Amino acid sequence: MKITNATLEDINSIHDLIYSNAMKGLMLYRTREEIAYRIRDYFVCREGKRAVGCTGLKIWDKNSGEIYALAVDPKYTGKGIGRSLVKACMKDAKALKLQRIFALTYRQEMFIKLGFKKLVLRDLPKKIFTEKTVNVDRAYGMKL
């Protein structure tokens, strides 16, 4: 399996991964149009031509980015795909010279193992509060 930047051909696979998790209340739903609009943010894990995992890195300001939409096909969980996708975002964030990254997640354990720490609201970019409701119990981040 290989982690790559997503392409327009991945939109349906990304949508399916996000949809199944959103219907379980594990993440925010995103339409195909929203995914297409931000396709350059996404990384996918492929088995053959099929995306079996995805995530994105959203830039909030010149200093910070959010790892979002992390989803892995249930048939592939426990194989390190989520961790590899997060590491791809971390590498991209460092290349962009971001100072910190964060995630609003239900998978705190994985992020903690990767070095993320629990955040308080003041640690997040102010702009995020204009776009979404933030549950501080789900906010984890790190300095790069």
Stockholm file with secondary structure:
# STOCKHOLM 1.0

chainA/1-144         MKITNATLEDINSIHDLIYSNAMKGLMLYRTREEIAYRIRDYFVCREGKRAVGCTGLKIWDKNSGEIYALAVDPKYTGKGIGRSLVKACMKDAKALKLQRIFALTYRQEMFIKLGFKKLVLRDLPKKIFTEKTVNVDRAYGMKL
#=GR chainA/1-144 SS CEEEECCGGGHHHHHHHHHHHHHTTSSCCCCHHHHHHTGGGEEEEEETTEEEEEEEEEECSSSEEEEEEEEECGGGTTSSHHHHHHHHHHHHHHHTTCSEEEEECSCHHHHHHTTCEECCGGGSCTTHHHHCCCCGGGEEEEEC
#=GC SS_cons         CEEEECCGGGHHHHHHHHHHHHHTTSSCCCCHHHHHHTGGGEEEEEETTEEEEEEEEEECSSSEEEEEEEEECGGGTTSSHHHHHHHHHHHHHHHTTCSEEEEECSCHHHHHHTTCEECCGGGSCTTHHHHCCCCGGGEEEEEC
//
